[in-house]
Amino acid sequence: MAYNRITAAEGAAMMNDGDTIGLSGFTPNGNPKAVFRELSKRAIKEHQDGRPLAVGILTGASSCQSIEGDMADAHAIKFRAPFSTNKDFRMHTNLGEIDYEDMHLGHMAERLRRGFYGDVEWAVFEVSDLDEGADECRAYLTSAGGIVATLARVAKKIIIEHNTFHNPNSRFLHDTFEPAECGFGRKPINILSPYDRVGNNYISIDPKKIVGVVECNIPEEARSFKALTPVTTQMGMNVADFLLSDI
């Protein structure tokens, strides 16, 4: 079966002030970008018309400009966890405009599972491909997953961004797995060699949760390296000389 296709603007229009939204990705990789680019534009318009619009954003790590920077500049972030490296977000947080929890990334999924953040109204996942089954959606991630396995289970509604910028073979990067609850029920994760696998190369999603699929083609927003300077060149040479002398 084919799931409902929607535009990024239609997805953004469904989100309400105060909603908590969980996202795929880890650092700027694998973040869904299409819906959030529209959500920041919508927030600016809502504020101009005298209406509030700010959401909670939960990710596996830091994210990208379309999520943290543009949303912060639009005064559209109410709460954020667990980490950020974005300059615009940092400025607005230090001004006291955003509630921010900076914590160990490994705690994020566990806190979600235990309900620390209340209801998660939305999850938005970036995928390179998907199997649109009637009983199960198999969503194949792009360059990073983060906390998607937990979000797919706890989120009430899900939007999928099918980003054709990524090769569908990116699915083979992934081994998605959700451990048991912390405590006596949790057993060791049985990975003993680089080729061991404990999960799947897809995320299993209940199709009844999927509100729509957004078709897009958007490059990653990963930060580029700055040009070399005499100082950074000398730092590199010092490291190389140290390693050579150590050998």
N, C-alpha and C positions, 0 to 999 in steps of 0.2 A: 504494500500500500504506500501511497505518497502522502507525506505529512503536509500540513498547511504551510504554504510559502507566504511570508510577510516581508515587508520592507523594514529596514533598520529604524526608520521613523515610527512605523506602526508599533514596533516592539518597545521603543522608548516611551511612546504615548500610553502604554499600559501600566507603567510603573508609577507608584504613588508616593507622595511625601511621607517620609518615615519608613519606607520599605527597607528591608535588609536584603542585599544582593550579594551572592557568592559567585566567584569567577574562576575560570580555569586559568592555568598559567603559573609560571614560577620565574620571578624577575620579569623583564619585559618580554619573555618568550611565551608563546601560546596564549596570550591574553586576547579575549574577544574585544574588538575595537569598533565595529560598525555601529552597534546599538549605543555605546557610550558616547561616540561622537555626536549622535543625535540627541542623546539625553542631556549633554551639557548645553547644546543649543536651546533645547526646550526649557531648561532651567532658567536661562537668561531671559527668555520670553515670559515665563511664568512670573519671575520676579519683577519684571517691568510692568506687568499687569497687576501687581500687588498680591500675588499668590505665592505661598511657600512651596519649595520643592528642594528637599535635601534627603539623601539616602545614606544608609550604612553600606560599607564596602568591605567584604571579606575575601582575602586571597591567600595563596600559599606562601607568598613572599612579597617583595616589592612588585610594582607593575610598570605601566608605561605612561607616557604623557597624556594619551587620550583618556585614561582612567583617572590618574591621580592629579596631574597638572591641570588639564582643562576643566575637570570637575571642581577642583579647588578654586580655580580662578572664577568659575561661575557660581561660587558659594553654594555648591550643591552636594557637599559631603557633610553628613551629620556625624558619622562615626567611622573610624577606619582601624583595621587591624590586619596583619600583625607587624608590618614593617614597611618602610618607604625610604627611597633615596632621591625622591623628586624635589627639585628646588622650589617650585611653585607651591607644592603641597606643604613643604617645611615652613615656608613663609606664612601661609594662612594658619597653620597649626600653631606656630609660635605667637601669632596674634590672638590666639584663644578662640578662633572661629570653629575649630574642629576638635571633637573628642577623639583622642588617639591612644591606642594601646600598643606599645612597642614591646614585643615579647619574642621568646624563642620560637622559631618557625615550626619546630617539631611539636609544639603544643596545640597548634591551630585546629587540626582535624579532631583531636581528642576533645577539645573544648566545644567544638560544634556538636560532636556526638553526645556530649553530656548536657547540651542545652544551655550553655553559658550565655549565648547571644540571643536567646529566645527564638521566635519563628524566623525562618529564612524564607521570605516570600518568593524570591526569584533566584535562579542560577542561570548564568549565561556561559556557554561553553564554545570554544573555537575548535572545529574539527576539520580534518582533511578529507573525510569520507564518512558515510553512515549507511547502515543497512536499515531500511525503514520497514521493520516487521510490525505485524499487528499486535503481537504479544510482548515483543522486546525490541527496543532500538539499540543497535550496537553502534556506538559513536567512537570513531577512531581519531585520536587526538593529533595535534600538530607537533610543535617543537617542545612542549612541556605540558605537564598535567597539574601538578600541585595537589590541591585537596579535592579533586573532582570526584573521586570514588565516594567520598562521604557526602559531598554536596548533592550528587545524583540521588542519594537516598533520602536526605533530610529536606531538600528544597521542595516547596509546594508546587511551583511552576518553573518550567525550563524553556529557555530560548536557545536554539542551536545556531551558531554562525558557521556555515559551510564555506570556509575560506579556500578558494581554489588557487591561491598563491602558493600553498603548500602541496608538495607531492604526496599522493595517498600512501606512498611507501613509508612516510614518516610514522605510520602505525607501528613499524617494527622497532621503534625506539622504546616502546612502552611495555611495562609489565605491571598492570594496574591491580591493586590489592588493598583491601581494607582489613586491618588486624582486628582481633577481638577486643572487647572492652578491657581497659586497664584493670589489673587485679589478677585473681587466681585463674580466670578463664583464658588469659592471654598466654599463648605458647611462643617459643622461639620461632622466628621467621627462618624457614629452612633453606637458606641460600648459603652454599658452601663453596661454590666456584663461580667464575664469571658467567658461565652459560646456564646456570640454574634459573628456573622461572617458577614463580609461585602464584601468578595470577593470569590475566588475559592481556592481549594487545588492544583491547577496546574497553569502553565503559558501557555497562548495561544500564539502560534507562527505561523506566515505565513509560510507554507511549502516551498514556493518559495525562502525564504531566507536561508533555511537550505542547506548548502554545503555538510555536511556529518555528520555521527554519528560514534564516536570512542568508541568501546567496550573496557572496562578496568576493573580492579579490584585493586584499590589502597586505602590503609588505609588513614585516615585523618592525617594531619601533625600538629595536635594540640600540643602545647608545654606541656611537662610533668612537674610536680612539682619537685623541688629540694628536696634532702633528708633533714630531720630535722637536725638542729644544736642546741647546747645548747642555743644560743641566740634566735633562732626562737621558740624553745620550751618554753622558758621563756616568750616570747611575747604572745604566745597562752595562757599560764597560767594566765598572767596578764589580758587578755581580759575576760577569763572565770571567774576569781575572781571578776572583775568589774561587770559583768552581775549578778553573784550570789548576790553580796552585794546590787546591785540596786534592785533586786527582793525583 
